[in-house]
Amino acid sequence: MSLTLVAPQTEATTPTLAPREQEALRHIAAGCTYLQTARQMGLSKHTVDAYLRRIRAKLNISTTAEMTRLAISMGL
């Protein structure tokens, strides 16, 4: 019987987020609403929504809880 070892998926395989995407993610993970995040970043809430949609698409996640977990793991 042969065993095959599979390397765990690492952060290096995670797509890179743009600085503004990281900032938006940090605010959402801290519990801010889209509107609060937009005001703090000097953007419209639609732009914040676009950033967060891009994050979800890049990382294949669908919930705010997953985004929060990701932000914590990234040290944001």
RACORFEN-V231058 format. One record per helix or strand of 2 or more residues. SS is the DSSP state (a for helix, b for strand). FROM is the first residue (numbers start at 1). TO is the last residue. If there is no record, write none. Layout:
ss:SS from:FROM to:TO
ss:SS from:FROM to:TO
This chain:
ss:a from:11 to:13
ss:a from:19 to:29
ss:a from:34 to:41
ss:a from:45 to:59
ss:a from:64 to:74
